[in-house]
Amino acid sequence: MDDKQAVQAIPFTRSIYHARDGKGKGNRASIRIEIYYSESGEQKYLAAEENTVEYVAQVLKLYGWGIDRVKWHCDWSGKKYLHRINGE
């Protein structure tokens, strides 16, 4: 996700090892969304963050999921990252 668009690199029907939880639910049953500009590009980051929020809302609505389905990376791996979106 960037300040202009979302690019889907992996279909939702595929599993990838992105959550650092081995063969757990993070890797096997979750969708990873990466935001570009996390450490630079103040206005571009803010726009990318807003686009991400809108995209996540669309995915939740499409599948009939509640906000409880949204997880942080650390929910799967236990590792906290110093990124702006989660307030750290």
PDB file of N, CA, C and O in Angstrom, chain B, residues numbered from 101:
ATOM      1  N   MET B 101       0.853  -1.160   0.000  1.00  0.00           N
ATOM      2  CA  MET B 101       0.000   0.000   0.000  1.00  0.00           C
ATOM      3  C   MET B 101       0.900   1.224   0.000  1.00  0.00           C
ATOM      4  O   MET B 101       1.853   1.311   0.775  1.00  0.00           O
ATOM      5  N   ASP B 102       0.589   2.158  -0.871  1.00  0.00           N
ATOM      6  CA  ASP B 102       1.313   3.420  -0.820  1.00  0.00           C
ATOM      7  C   ASP B 102       0.308   4.571  -0.806  1.00  0.00           C
ATOM      8  O   ASP B 102      -0.869   4.372  -0.506  1.00  0.00           O
ATOM      9  N   ASP B 103       0.770   5.749  -1.126  1.00  0.00           N
ATOM     10  CA  ASP B 103      -0.097   6.920  -1.050  1.00  0.00           C
ATOM     11  C   ASP B 103      -1.091   7.006  -2.200  1.00  0.00           C
ATOM     12  O   ASP B 103      -1.973   7.865  -2.190  1.00  0.00           O
ATOM     13  N   LYS B 104      -0.961   6.126  -3.196  1.00  0.00           N
ATOM     14  CA  LYS B 104      -1.838   6.187  -4.365  1.00  0.00           C
ATOM     15  C   LYS B 104      -2.659   4.927  -4.613  1.00  0.00           C
ATOM     16  O   LYS B 104      -3.778   5.012  -5.119  1.00  0.00           O
ATOM     17  N   GLN B 105      -2.116   3.750  -4.260  1.00  0.00           N
ATOM     18  CA  GLN B 105      -2.793   2.510  -4.643  1.00  0.00           C
ATOM     19  C   GLN B 105      -2.406   1.327  -3.759  1.00  0.00           C
ATOM     20  O   GLN B 105      -1.452   1.375  -2.983  1.00  0.00           O
ATOM     21  N   ALA B 106      -3.184   0.275  -3.915  1.00  0.00           N
ATOM     22  CA  ALA B 106      -2.858  -1.017  -3.305  1.00  0.00           C
ATOM     23  C   ALA B 106      -2.451  -1.957  -4.427  1.00  0.00           C
ATOM     24  O   ALA B 106      -3.071  -1.976  -5.490  1.00  0.00           O
ATOM     25  N   VAL B 107      -1.413  -2.732  -4.185  1.00  0.00           N
ATOM     26  CA  VAL B 107      -0.972  -3.740  -5.146  1.00  0.00           C
ATOM     27  C   VAL B 107      -1.012  -5.081  -4.434  1.00  0.00           C
ATOM     28  O   VAL B 107      -0.329  -5.282  -3.430  1.00  0.00           O
ATOM     29  N   GLN B 108      -1.809  -5.987  -4.953  1.00  0.00           N
ATOM     30  CA  GLN B 108      -1.907  -7.310  -4.346  1.00  0.00           C
ATOM     31  C   GLN B 108      -0.888  -8.226  -5.024  1.00  0.00           C
ATOM     32  O   GLN B 108      -1.018  -8.536  -6.208  1.00  0.00           O
ATOM     33  N   ALA B 109       0.115  -8.652  -4.279  1.00  0.00           N
ATOM     34  CA  ALA B 109       1.180  -9.492  -4.819  1.00  0.00           C
ATOM     35  C   ALA B 109       0.858 -10.978  -4.677  1.00  0.00           C
ATOM     36  O   ALA B 109       1.288 -11.786  -5.499  1.00  0.00           O
ATOM     37  N   ILE B 110       0.112 -11.339  -3.650  1.00  0.00           N
ATOM     38  CA  ILE B 110      -0.216 -12.733  -3.362  1.00  0.00           C
ATOM     39  C   ILE B 110      -1.737 -12.857  -3.258  1.00  0.00           C
ATOM     40  O   ILE B 110      -2.359 -12.083  -2.531  1.00  0.00           O
ATOM     41  N   PRO B 111      -2.350 -13.805  -3.962  1.00  0.00           N
ATOM     42  CA  PRO B 111      -3.802 -13.992  -3.826  1.00  0.00           C
ATOM     43  C   PRO B 111      -4.174 -14.382  -2.387  1.00  0.00           C
ATOM     44  O   PRO B 111      -3.390 -15.037  -1.700  1.00  0.00           O
ATOM     45  N   PHE B 112      -5.346 -13.988  -1.944  1.00  0.00           N
ATOM     46  CA  PHE B 112      -5.811 -14.322  -0.595  1.00  0.00           C
ATOM     47  C   PHE B 112      -5.915 -15.827  -0.381  1.00  0.00           C
ATOM     48  O   PHE B 112      -5.926 -16.279   0.764  1.00  0.00           O
ATOM     49  N   THR B 113      -5.990 -16.591  -1.421  1.00  0.00           N
ATOM     50  CA  THR B 113      -6.124 -18.044  -1.314  1.00  0.00           C
ATOM     51  C   THR B 113      -4.795 -18.751  -1.065  1.00  0.00           C
ATOM     52  O   THR B 113      -4.777 -19.966  -0.868  1.00  0.00           O
ATOM     53  N   ARG B 114      -3.687 -18.020  -1.069  1.00  0.00           N
ATOM     54  CA  ARG B 114      -2.362 -18.607  -0.857  1.00  0.00           C
ATOM     55  C   ARG B 114      -1.846 -18.279   0.534  1.00  0.00           C
ATOM     56  O   ARG B 114      -2.145 -17.213   1.073  1.00  0.00           O
ATOM     57  N   SER B 115      -1.083 -19.174   1.111  1.00  0.00           N
ATOM     58  CA  SER B 115      -0.413 -18.927   2.390  1.00  0.00           C
ATOM     59  C   SER B 115       1.011 -18.473   2.120  1.00  0.00           C
ATOM     60  O   SER B 115       1.659 -18.950   1.188  1.00  0.00           O
ATOM     61  N   ILE B 116       1.495 -17.546   2.939  1.00  0.00           N
ATOM     62  CA  ILE B 116       2.897 -17.132   2.860  1.00  0.00           C
ATOM     63  C   ILE B 116       3.453 -17.055   4.277  1.00  0.00           C
ATOM     64  O   ILE B 116       2.701 -16.923   5.243  1.00  0.00           O
ATOM     65  N   TYR B 117       4.751 -17.137   4.390  1.00  0.00           N
ATOM     66  CA  TYR B 117       5.394 -17.060   5.704  1.00  0.00           C
ATOM     67  C   TYR B 117       5.825 -15.622   5.952  1.00  0.00           C
ATOM     68  O   TYR B 117       6.924 -15.213   5.579  1.00  0.00           O
ATOM     69  N   HIS B 118       4.942 -14.870   6.584  1.00  0.00           N
ATOM     70  CA  HIS B 118       5.155 -13.451   6.819  1.00  0.00           C
ATOM     71  C   HIS B 118       4.993 -13.047   8.276  1.00  0.00           C
ATOM     72  O   HIS B 118       5.438 -11.966   8.663  1.00  0.00           O
ATOM     73  N   ALA B 119       4.373 -13.881   9.087  1.00  0.00           N
ATOM     74  CA  ALA B 119       3.997 -13.482  10.441  1.00  0.00           C
ATOM     75  C   ALA B 119       4.950 -13.978  11.526  1.00  0.00           C
ATOM     76  O   ALA B 119       4.780 -13.660  12.703  1.00  0.00           O
ATOM     77  N   ARG B 120       5.942 -14.749  11.128  1.00  0.00           N
ATOM     78  CA  ARG B 120       6.938 -15.274  12.062  1.00  0.00           C
ATOM     79  C   ARG B 120       6.323 -16.159  13.143  1.00  0.00           C
ATOM     80  O   ARG B 120       6.780 -16.158  14.286  1.00  0.00           O
ATOM     81  N   ASP B 121       5.282 -16.918  12.778  1.00  0.00           N
ATOM     82  CA  ASP B 121       4.701 -17.849  13.744  1.00  0.00           C
ATOM     83  C   ASP B 121       4.703 -19.290  13.207  1.00  0.00           C
ATOM     84  O   ASP B 121       3.836 -20.089  13.561  1.00  0.00           O
ATOM     85  N   GLY B 122       5.668 -19.608  12.362  1.00  0.00           N
ATOM     86  CA  GLY B 122       5.787 -20.962  11.828  1.00  0.00           C
ATOM     87  C   GLY B 122       4.572 -21.353  11.008  1.00  0.00           C
ATOM     88  O   GLY B 122       4.213 -20.675  10.045  1.00  0.00           O
ATOM     89  N   LYS B 123       3.944 -22.455  11.399  1.00  0.00           N
ATOM     90  CA  LYS B 123       2.745 -22.919  10.688  1.00  0.00           C
ATOM     91  C   LYS B 123       1.469 -22.502  11.419  1.00  0.00           C
ATOM     92  O   LYS B 123       0.434 -23.160  11.313  1.00  0.00           O
ATOM     93  N   GLY B 124       1.561 -21.406  12.155  1.00  0.00           N
ATOM     94  CA  GLY B 124       0.412 -20.909  12.907  1.00  0.00           C
ATOM     95  C   GLY B 124      -0.566 -20.127  12.044  1.00  0.00           C
ATOM     96  O   GLY B 124      -0.391 -20.005  10.831  1.00  0.00           O
ATOM     97  N   LYS B 125      -1.597 -19.599  12.694  1.00  0.00           N
ATOM     98  CA  LYS B 125      -2.649 -18.866  11.989  1.00  0.00           C
ATOM     99  C   LYS B 125      -2.143 -17.604  11.297  1.00  0.00           C
ATOM    100  O   LYS B 125      -2.664 -17.219  10.251  1.00  0.00           O
ATOM    101  N   GLY B 126      -1.135 -16.964  11.872  1.00  0.00           N
ATOM    102  CA  GLY B 126      -0.608 -15.757  11.252  1.00  0.00           C
ATOM    103  C   GLY B 126      -0.104 -16.016   9.843  1.00  0.00           C
ATOM    104  O   GLY B 126      -0.432 -15.283   8.910  1.00  0.00           O
ATOM    105  N   ASN B 127       0.695 -17.062   9.696  1.00  0.00           N
ATOM    106  CA  ASN B 127       1.237 -17.403   8.384  1.00  0.00           C
ATOM    107  C   ASN B 127       0.229 -18.122   7.498  1.00  0.00           C
ATOM    108  O   ASN B 127       0.222 -17.924   6.283  1.00  0.00           O
ATOM    109  N   ARG B 128      -0.599 -18.933   8.078  1.00  0.00           N
ATOM    110  CA  ARG B 128      -1.463 -19.807   7.296  1.00  0.00           C
ATOM    111  C   ARG B 128      -2.851 -19.250   7.008  1.00  0.00           C
ATOM    112  O   ARG B 128      -3.505 -19.698   6.066  1.00  0.00           O
ATOM    113  N   ALA B 129      -3.315 -18.284   7.796  1.00  0.00           N
ATOM    114  CA  ALA B 129      -4.706 -17.852   7.633  1.00  0.00           C
ATOM    115  C   ALA B 129      -4.895 -16.349   7.804  1.00  0.00           C
ATOM    116  O   ALA B 129      -5.971 -15.902   8.202  1.00  0.00           O
ATOM    117  N   SER B 130      -3.864 -15.570   7.507  1.00  0.00           N
ATOM    118  CA  SER B 130      -4.052 -14.125   7.616  1.00  0.00           C
ATOM    119  C   SER B 130      -3.556 -13.430   6.353  1.00  0.00           C
ATOM    120  O   SER B 130      -2.794 -13.996   5.569  1.00  0.00           O
ATOM    121  N   ILE B 131      -3.998 -12.216   6.179  1.00  0.00           N
ATOM    122  CA  ILE B 131      -3.639 -11.389   5.030  1.00  0.00           C
ATOM    123  C   ILE B 131      -2.631 -10.356   5.517  1.00  0.00           C
ATOM    124  O   ILE B 131      -2.868  -9.663   6.507  1.00  0.00           O
ATOM    125  N   ARG B 132      -1.519 -10.259   4.824  1.00  0.00           N
ATOM    126  CA  ARG B 132      -0.508  -9.265   5.200  1.00  0.00           C
ATOM    127  C   ARG B 132      -0.708  -8.003   4.382  1.00  0.00           C
ATOM    128  O   ARG B 132      -0.898  -8.053   3.166  1.00  0.00           O
ATOM    129  N   ILE B 133      -0.661  -6.874   5.069  1.00  0.00           N
ATOM    130  CA  ILE B 133      -0.729  -5.584   4.393  1.00  0.00           C
ATOM    131  C   ILE B 133       0.489  -4.780   4.831  1.00  0.00           C
ATOM    132  O   ILE B 133       0.687  -4.529   6.020  1.00  0.00           O
ATOM    133  N   GLU B 134       1.289  -4.387   3.872  1.00  0.00           N
ATOM    134  CA  GLU B 134       2.512  -3.630   4.133  1.00  0.00           C
ATOM    135  C   GLU B 134       2.295  -2.191   3.673  1.00  0.00           C
ATOM    136  O   GLU B 134       1.817  -1.953   2.564  1.00  0.00           O
ATOM    137  N   ILE B 135       2.648  -1.239   4.527  1.00  0.00           N
ATOM    138  CA  ILE B 135       2.520   0.175   4.170  1.00  0.00           C
ATOM    139  C   ILE B 135       3.892   0.717   3.795  1.00  0.00           C
ATOM    140  O   ILE B 135       4.853   0.601   4.556  1.00  0.00           O
ATOM    141  N   TYR B 136       3.963   1.302   2.630  1.00  0.00           N
ATOM    142  CA  TYR B 136       5.194   1.917   2.160  1.00  0.00           C
ATOM    143  C   TYR B 136       5.348   3.288   2.812  1.00  0.00           C
ATOM    144  O   TYR B 136       4.359   3.880   3.244  1.00  0.00           O
ATOM    145  N   TYR B 137       6.539   3.781   2.885  1.00  0.00           N
ATOM    146  CA  TYR B 137       6.870   5.083   3.478  1.00  0.00           C
ATOM    147  C   TYR B 137       6.752   5.097   4.996  1.00  0.00           C
ATOM    148  O   TYR B 137       6.479   6.152   5.567  1.00  0.00           O
ATOM    149  N   SER B 138       6.944   3.985   5.662  1.00  0.00           N
ATOM    150  CA  SER B 138       6.719   3.975   7.108  1.00  0.00           C
ATOM    151  C   SER B 138       7.716   4.817   7.892  1.00  0.00           C
ATOM    152  O   SER B 138       7.396   5.266   8.993  1.00  0.00           O
ATOM    153  N   GLU B 139       8.895   5.042   7.370  1.00  0.00           N
ATOM    154  CA  GLU B 139       9.895   5.802   8.108  1.00  0.00           C
ATOM    155  C   GLU B 139      10.191   7.167   7.480  1.00  0.00           C
ATOM    156  O   GLU B 139      10.924   7.968   8.060  1.00  0.00           O
ATOM    157  N   SER B 140       9.630   7.434   6.309  1.00  0.00           N
ATOM    158  CA  SER B 140       9.931   8.697   5.631  1.00  0.00           C
ATOM    159  C   SER B 140       8.709   9.156   4.845  1.00  0.00           C
ATOM    160  O   SER B 140       7.706   8.448   4.758  1.00  0.00           O
ATOM    161  N   GLY B 141       8.810  10.337   4.283  1.00  0.00           N
ATOM    162  CA  GLY B 141       7.732  10.831   3.433  1.00  0.00           C
ATOM    163  C   GLY B 141       6.477  11.168   4.204  1.00  0.00           C
ATOM    164  O   GLY B 141       5.419  10.588   3.962  1.00  0.00           O
ATOM    165  N   GLU B 142       6.585  12.093   5.123  1.00  0.00           N
ATOM    166  CA  GLU B 142       5.486  12.421   6.042  1.00  0.00           C
ATOM    167  C   GLU B 142       4.110  12.453   5.383  1.00  0.00           C
ATOM    168  O   GLU B 142       3.228  11.694   5.784  1.00  0.00           O
ATOM    169  N   GLN B 143       3.901  13.306   4.387  1.00  0.00           N
ATOM    170  CA  GLN B 143       2.585  13.402   3.751  1.00  0.00           C
ATOM    171  C   GLN B 143       2.240  12.133   2.968  1.00  0.00           C
ATOM    172  O   GLN B 143       1.091  11.691   2.961  1.00  0.00           O
ATOM    173  N   LYS B 144       3.235  11.559   2.316  1.00  0.00           N
ATOM    174  CA  LYS B 144       2.985  10.314   1.576  1.00  0.00           C
ATOM    175  C   LYS B 144       2.632   9.188   2.543  1.00  0.00           C
ATOM    176  O   LYS B 144       1.755   8.375   2.251  1.00  0.00           O
ATOM    177  N   TYR B 145       3.304   9.133   3.688  1.00  0.00           N
ATOM    178  CA  TYR B 145       2.975   8.111   4.688  1.00  0.00           C
ATOM    179  C   TYR B 145       1.552   8.296   5.203  1.00  0.00           C
ATOM    180  O   TYR B 145       0.798   7.328   5.304  1.00  0.00           O
ATOM    181  N   LEU B 146       1.188   9.510   5.523  1.00  0.00           N
ATOM    182  CA  LEU B 146      -0.160   9.761   6.031  1.00  0.00           C
ATOM    183  C   LEU B 146      -1.215   9.358   5.007  1.00  0.00           C
ATOM    184  O   LEU B 146      -2.249   8.795   5.369  1.00  0.00           O
ATOM    185  N   ALA B 147      -0.961   9.642   3.729  1.00  0.00           N
ATOM    186  CA  ALA B 147      -1.892   9.239   2.671  1.00  0.00           C
ATOM    187  C   ALA B 147      -1.918   7.718   2.537  1.00  0.00           C
ATOM    188  O   ALA B 147      -2.985   7.135   2.345  1.00  0.00           O
ATOM    189  N   ALA B 148      -0.762   7.072   2.635  1.00  0.00           N
ATOM    190  CA  ALA B 148      -0.704   5.605   2.556  1.00  0.00           C
ATOM    191  C   ALA B 148      -1.439   4.973   3.733  1.00  0.00           C
ATOM    192  O   ALA B 148      -2.133   3.970   3.570  1.00  0.00           O
ATOM    193  N   GLU B 149      -1.290   5.553   4.899  1.00  0.00           N
ATOM    194  CA  GLU B 149      -1.988   5.059   6.088  1.00  0.00           C
ATOM    195  C   GLU B 149      -3.505   5.179   5.907  1.00  0.00           C
ATOM    196  O   GLU B 149      -4.245   4.252   6.236  1.00  0.00           O
ATOM    197  N   GLU B 150      -3.960   6.306   5.392  1.00  0.00           N
ATOM    198  CA  GLU B 150      -5.395   6.493   5.156  1.00  0.00           C
ATOM    199  C   GLU B 150      -5.912   5.500   4.113  1.00  0.00           C
ATOM    200  O   GLU B 150      -6.991   4.932   4.280  1.00  0.00           O
ATOM    201  N   ASN B 151      -5.152   5.292   3.050  1.00  0.00           N
ATOM    202  CA  ASN B 151      -5.536   4.306   2.035  1.00  0.00           C
ATOM    203  C   ASN B 151      -5.620   2.908   2.632  1.00  0.00           C
ATOM    204  O   ASN B 151      -6.496   2.124   2.269  1.00  0.00           O
ATOM    205  N   THR B 152      -4.715   2.602   3.539  1.00  0.00           N
ATOM    206  CA  THR B 152      -4.719   1.286   4.182  1.00  0.00           C
ATOM    207  C   THR B 152      -5.976   1.089   5.020  1.00  0.00           C
ATOM    208  O   THR B 152      -6.597   0.027   4.978  1.00  0.00           O
ATOM    209  N   VAL B 153      -6.343   2.099   5.768  1.00  0.00           N
ATOM    210  CA  VAL B 153      -7.555   2.026   6.593  1.00  0.00           C
ATOM    211  C   VAL B 153      -8.776   1.777   5.703  1.00  0.00           C
ATOM    212  O   VAL B 153      -9.621   0.941   6.021  1.00  0.00           O
ATOM    213  N   GLU B 154      -8.861   2.497   4.604  1.00  0.00           N
ATOM    214  CA  GLU B 154      -9.981   2.313   3.680  1.00  0.00           C
ATOM    215  C   GLU B 154      -9.973   0.920   3.060  1.00  0.00           C
ATOM    216  O   GLU B 154     -11.023   0.289   2.932  1.00  0.00           O
ATOM    217  N   TYR B 155      -8.793   0.440   2.675  1.00  0.00           N
ATOM    218  CA  TYR B 155      -8.682  -0.882   2.065  1.00  0.00           C
ATOM    219  C   TYR B 155      -9.076  -1.983   3.057  1.00  0.00           C
ATOM    220  O   TYR B 155      -9.811  -2.908   2.710  1.00  0.00           O
ATOM    221  N   VAL B 156      -8.586  -1.875   4.277  1.00  0.00           N
ATOM    222  CA  VAL B 156      -8.933  -2.869   5.306  1.00  0.00           C
ATOM    223  C   VAL B 156     -10.441  -2.874   5.538  1.00  0.00           C
ATOM    224  O   VAL B 156     -11.043  -3.940   5.666  1.00  0.00           O
ATOM    225  N   ALA B 157     -11.051  -1.706   5.592  1.00  0.00           N
ATOM    226  CA  ALA B 157     -12.507  -1.620   5.764  1.00  0.00           C
ATOM    227  C   ALA B 157     -13.230  -2.317   4.612  1.00  0.00           C
ATOM    228  O   ALA B 157     -14.226  -3.006   4.833  1.00  0.00           O
ATOM    229  N   GLN B 158     -12.739  -2.143   3.390  1.00  0.00           N
ATOM    230  CA  GLN B 158     -13.351  -2.807   2.228  1.00  0.00           C
ATOM    231  C   GLN B 158     -13.231  -4.326   2.320  1.00  0.00           C
ATOM    232  O   GLN B 158     -14.183  -5.046   2.023  1.00  0.00           O
ATOM    233  N   VAL B 159     -12.061  -4.811   2.732  1.00  0.00           N
ATOM    234  CA  VAL B 159     -11.859  -6.259   2.863  1.00  0.00           C
ATOM    235  C   VAL B 159     -12.759  -6.822   3.953  1.00  0.00           C
ATOM    236  O   VAL B 159     -13.376  -7.871   3.764  1.00  0.00           O
ATOM    237  N   LEU B 160     -12.842  -6.141   5.088  1.00  0.00           N
ATOM    238  CA  LEU B 160     -13.711  -6.602   6.176  1.00  0.00           C
ATOM    239  C   LEU B 160     -15.163  -6.668   5.712  1.00  0.00           C
ATOM    240  O   LEU B 160     -15.867  -7.637   5.997  1.00  0.00           O
ATOM    241  N   LYS B 161     -15.602  -5.655   5.009  1.00  0.00           N
ATOM    242  CA  LYS B 161     -16.982  -5.625   4.511  1.00  0.00           C
ATOM    243  C   LYS B 161     -17.208  -6.733   3.483  1.00  0.00           C
ATOM    244  O   LYS B 161     -18.231  -7.416   3.521  1.00  0.00           O
ATOM    245  N   LEU B 162     -16.265  -6.911   2.572  1.00  0.00           N
ATOM    246  CA  LEU B 162     -16.380  -7.929   1.530  1.00  0.00           C
ATOM    247  C   LEU B 162     -16.581  -9.325   2.116  1.00  0.00           C
ATOM    248  O   LEU B 162     -17.396 -10.102   1.618  1.00  0.00           O
ATOM    249  N   TYR B 163     -15.838  -9.638   3.173  1.00  0.00           N
ATOM    250  CA  TYR B 163     -15.911 -10.973   3.769  1.00  0.00           C
ATOM    251  C   TYR B 163     -16.867 -11.060   4.958  1.00  0.00           C
ATOM    252  O   TYR B 163     -17.046 -12.136   5.530  1.00  0.00           O
ATOM    253  N   GLY B 164     -17.478  -9.946   5.330  1.00  0.00           N
ATOM    254  CA  GLY B 164     -18.405  -9.945   6.459  1.00  0.00           C
ATOM    255  C   GLY B 164     -17.708 -10.122   7.796  1.00  0.00           C
ATOM    256  O   GLY B 164     -18.284 -10.676   8.732  1.00  0.00           O
ATOM    257  N   TRP B 165     -16.473  -9.655   7.889  1.00  0.00           N
ATOM    258  CA  TRP B 165     -15.674  -9.786   9.104  1.00  0.00           C
ATOM    259  C   TRP B 165     -15.792  -8.536   9.956  1.00  0.00           C
ATOM    260  O   TRP B 165     -16.053  -7.449   9.441  1.00  0.00           O
ATOM    261  N   GLY B 166     -15.599  -8.690  11.258  1.00  0.00           N
ATOM    262  CA  GLY B 166     -15.587  -7.559  12.183  1.00  0.00           C
ATOM    263  C   GLY B 166     -14.171  -7.059  12.393  1.00  0.00           C
ATOM    264  O   GLY B 166     -13.206  -7.683  11.952  1.00  0.00           O
ATOM    265  N   ILE B 167     -14.057  -5.936  13.065  1.00  0.00           N
ATOM    266  CA  ILE B 167     -12.766  -5.319  13.335  1.00  0.00           C
ATOM    267  C   ILE B 167     -11.879  -6.221  14.192  1.00  0.00           C
ATOM    268  O   ILE B 167     -10.657  -6.068  14.193  1.00  0.00           O
ATOM    269  N   ASP B 168     -12.480  -7.150  14.911  1.00  0.00           N
ATOM    270  CA  ASP B 168     -11.698  -8.084  15.725  1.00  0.00           C
ATOM    271  C   ASP B 168     -10.791  -8.976  14.875  1.00  0.00           C
ATOM    272  O   ASP B 168      -9.885  -9.619  15.406  1.00  0.00           O
ATOM    273  N   ARG B 169     -11.024  -9.019  13.578  1.00  0.00           N
ATOM    274  CA  ARG B 169     -10.176  -9.813  12.676  1.00  0.00           C
ATOM    275  C   ARG B 169      -8.873  -9.106  12.318  1.00  0.00           C
ATOM    276  O   ARG B 169      -7.965  -9.724  11.762  1.00  0.00           O
ATOM    277  N   VAL B 170      -8.774  -7.810  12.633  1.00  0.00           N
ATOM    278  CA  VAL B 170      -7.560  -7.049  12.321  1.00  0.00           C
ATOM    279  C   VAL B 170      -6.534  -7.304  13.421  1.00  0.00           C
ATOM    280  O   VAL B 170      -6.823  -7.131  14.605  1.00  0.00           O
ATOM    281  N   LYS B 171      -5.347  -7.713  13.021  1.00  0.00           N
ATOM    282  CA  LYS B 171      -4.276  -8.041  13.968  1.00  0.00           C
ATOM    283  C   LYS B 171      -3.015  -7.263  13.617  1.00  0.00           C
ATOM    284  O   LYS B 171      -2.796  -6.903  12.460  1.00  0.00           O
ATOM    285  N   TRP B 172      -2.199  -7.011  14.618  1.00  0.00           N
ATOM    286  CA  TRP B 172      -0.871  -6.442  14.418  1.00  0.00           C
ATOM    287  C   TRP B 172       0.111  -7.577  14.176  1.00  0.00           C
ATOM    288  O   TRP B 172      -0.164  -8.725  14.526  1.00  0.00           O
ATOM    289  N   HIS B 173       1.222  -7.271  13.597  1.00  0.00           N
ATOM    290  CA  HIS B 173       2.269  -8.276  13.395  1.00  0.00           C
ATOM    291  C   HIS B 173       2.661  -8.914  14.727  1.00  0.00           C
ATOM    292  O   HIS B 173       2.868 -10.125  14.801  1.00  0.00           O
ATOM    293  N   CYS B 174       2.762  -8.106  15.770  1.00  0.00           N
ATOM    294  CA  CYS B 174       3.176  -8.628  17.081  1.00  0.00           C
ATOM    295  C   CYS B 174       2.144  -9.578  17.694  1.00  0.00           C
ATOM    296  O   CYS B 174       2.481 -10.345  18.596  1.00  0.00           O
ATOM    297  N   ASP B 175       0.905  -9.541  17.224  1.00  0.00           N
ATOM    298  CA  ASP B 175      -0.095 -10.496  17.712  1.00  0.00           C
ATOM    299  C   ASP B 175       0.302 -11.917  17.337  1.00  0.00           C
ATOM    300  O   ASP B 175      -0.027 -12.862  18.054  1.00  0.00           O
ATOM    301  N   TRP B 176       1.002 -12.076  16.226  1.00  0.00           N
ATOM    302  CA  TRP B 176       1.429 -13.402  15.771  1.00  0.00           C
ATOM    303  C   TRP B 176       2.824 -13.746  16.268  1.00  0.00           C
ATOM    304  O   TRP B 176       3.063 -14.863  16.727  1.00  0.00           O
ATOM    305  N   SER B 177       3.738 -12.800  16.181  1.00  0.00           N
ATOM    306  CA  SER B 177       5.144 -13.103  16.462  1.00  0.00           C
ATOM    307  C   SER B 177       5.595 -12.729  17.858  1.00  0.00           C
ATOM    308  O   SER B 177       6.601 -13.246  18.345  1.00  0.00           O
ATOM    309  N   GLY B 178       4.859 -11.832  18.514  1.00  0.00           N
ATOM    310  CA  GLY B 178       5.285 -11.340  19.819  1.00  0.00           C
ATOM    311  C   GLY B 178       6.318 -10.232  19.719  1.00  0.00           C
ATOM    312  O   GLY B 178       6.685  -9.644  20.736  1.00  0.00           O
ATOM    313  N   LYS B 179       6.794  -9.936  18.520  1.00  0.00           N
ATOM    314  CA  LYS B 179       7.814  -8.910  18.321  1.00  0.00           C
ATOM    315  C   LYS B 179       7.162  -7.581  17.983  1.00  0.00           C
ATOM    316  O   LYS B 179       6.343  -7.495  17.068  1.00  0.00           O
ATOM    317  N   LYS B 180       7.532  -6.540  18.731  1.00  0.00           N
ATOM    318  CA  LYS B 180       7.006  -5.206  18.460  1.00  0.00           C
ATOM    319  C   LYS B 180       7.951  -4.470  17.520  1.00  0.00           C
ATOM    320  O   LYS B 180       9.172  -4.537  17.655  1.00  0.00           O
ATOM    321  N   TYR B 181       7.360  -3.777  16.577  1.00  0.00           N
ATOM    322  CA  TYR B 181       8.120  -2.995  15.625  1.00  0.00           C
ATOM    323  C   TYR B 181       7.889  -1.524  15.881  1.00  0.00           C
ATOM    324  O   TYR B 181       6.813  -1.133  16.334  1.00  0.00           O
ATOM    325  N   LEU B 182       8.858  -0.724  15.604  1.00  0.00           N
ATOM    326  CA  LEU B 182       8.744   0.714  15.827  1.00  0.00           C
ATOM    327  C   LEU B 182       8.216   1.401  14.576  1.00  0.00           C
ATOM    328  O   LEU B 182       8.951   2.076  13.856  1.00  0.00           O
ATOM    329  N   HIS B 183       6.948   1.214  14.341  1.00  0.00           N
ATOM    330  CA  HIS B 183       6.305   1.844  13.199  1.00  0.00           C
ATOM    331  C   HIS B 183       5.243   2.792  13.691  1.00  0.00           C
ATOM    332  O   HIS B 183       4.687   2.631  14.777  1.00  0.00           O
ATOM    333  N   ARG B 184       4.977   3.775  12.875  1.00  0.00           N
ATOM    334  CA  ARG B 184       4.112   4.864  13.298  1.00  0.00           C
ATOM    335  C   ARG B 184       2.655   4.472  13.450  1.00  0.00           C
ATOM    336  O   ARG B 184       1.983   5.003  14.335  1.00  0.00           O
ATOM    337  N   ILE B 185       2.135   3.577  12.638  1.00  0.00           N
ATOM    338  CA  ILE B 185       0.702   3.287  12.660  1.00  0.00           C
ATOM    339  C   ILE B 185       0.243   2.695  13.995  1.00  0.00           C
ATOM    340  O   ILE B 185      -0.895   2.922  14.407  1.00  0.00           O
ATOM    341  N   ASN B 186       1.106   1.943  14.671  1.00  0.00           N
ATOM    342  CA  ASN B 186       0.663   1.340  15.927  1.00  0.00           C
ATOM    343  C   ASN B 186       1.071   2.161  17.145  1.00  0.00           C
ATOM    344  O   ASN B 186       1.028   1.677  18.276  1.00  0.00           O
ATOM    345  N   GLY B 187       1.465   3.401  16.902  1.00  0.00           N
ATOM    346  CA  GLY B 187       1.713   4.311  17.999  1.00  0.00           C
ATOM    347  C   GLY B 187       2.986   4.094  18.763  1.00  0.00           C
ATOM    348  O   GLY B 187       3.136   4.620  19.866  1.00  0.00           O
ATOM    349  N   GLU B 188       3.907   3.340  18.220  1.00  0.00           N
ATOM    350  CA  GLU B 188       5.157   3.067  18.939  1.00  0.00           C
ATOM    351  C   GLU B 188       6.270   3.944  18.441  1.00  0.00           C
ATOM    352  O   GLU B 188       7.395   3.851  18.932  1.00  0.00           O
TER     353      GLU B 188
END
